Amino acid sequence: MKKQILCAAVMAAVSVPAFAGTDVEAHVSTLGLGLGMGFQTTDTIVARIGFNEFNKSFSTSSGSLNYDGKLKLSSLDALLDWHLFGGATHLTAGIMSNNNKFNLTATPTGGSYTINGQSFTAAQVGTLNGEVAFNSAAPYLGFGWNSQPKNKGLSFKSDFGVMFQGSPKATLSYTGNGGGNASQINSQVAVEQANLNDKLKNFKYYPVISVAVGYAF
């Protein structure tokens, strides 16, 4: 869907002569790999749109539980660059559609789960799954250096900023029937979920570092 939106924007930009310049870029950033477009709106203001994607597997732990996880980075951005004195240095502000998340699966040790000091069999718990998500809309502030789209040709770009994603929200669930211990498992899973949220609460700000190669038409 993101690629279709970007392609539609490309066609719109090519067909609208009001823009003094348009550029396209490929970038690598802490938000993933992506593509973007810039539109010259005034002599010093550039509007940008883009998308970012990246997946990575990892392992982590919380308390006595070990997790296999998968990081899924997925975001759209709509940004405005103000180029100071019409040069390459710019300040940036905008909004991001933030679909970044972690998927977690707890791994039993020796055929059992130990959740906050209480042991349950793998058959009772089944699969213990978790998801960590963020605010779906996240403001962005930053700065960087790049040529403006009105300057035709190849350019190299860099951006540094912060995405204000809010405190991550963790949710845990299990697939087993509890084997007579459902109430205890529910209680301990709720405590573990609270522990995860407490562990994640300080990750409100996501640093963004991006380098790109662009071409202005």
Secondary structure, 3 states (H helix, E strand, C coil): CHHHHHHHHHHHHHHCCCCCCEEEEEEEECCEEEEEEEEECCCCEEEEEEEEEEEEEEEEEECCEEEEEEEEEEEEEEEEEEEHHHCCEEEEEEEEEECCEEEEEEECECCEEEECCEEEEHHHHCCEEEEEECCCEEEEEEEEECCCCCCCEEEEEEEEEEEECCCCEEEEEECCCCCCCHHHHHHHHHHHHHHHHHHHCCCCEEEEEEEEEEEEC
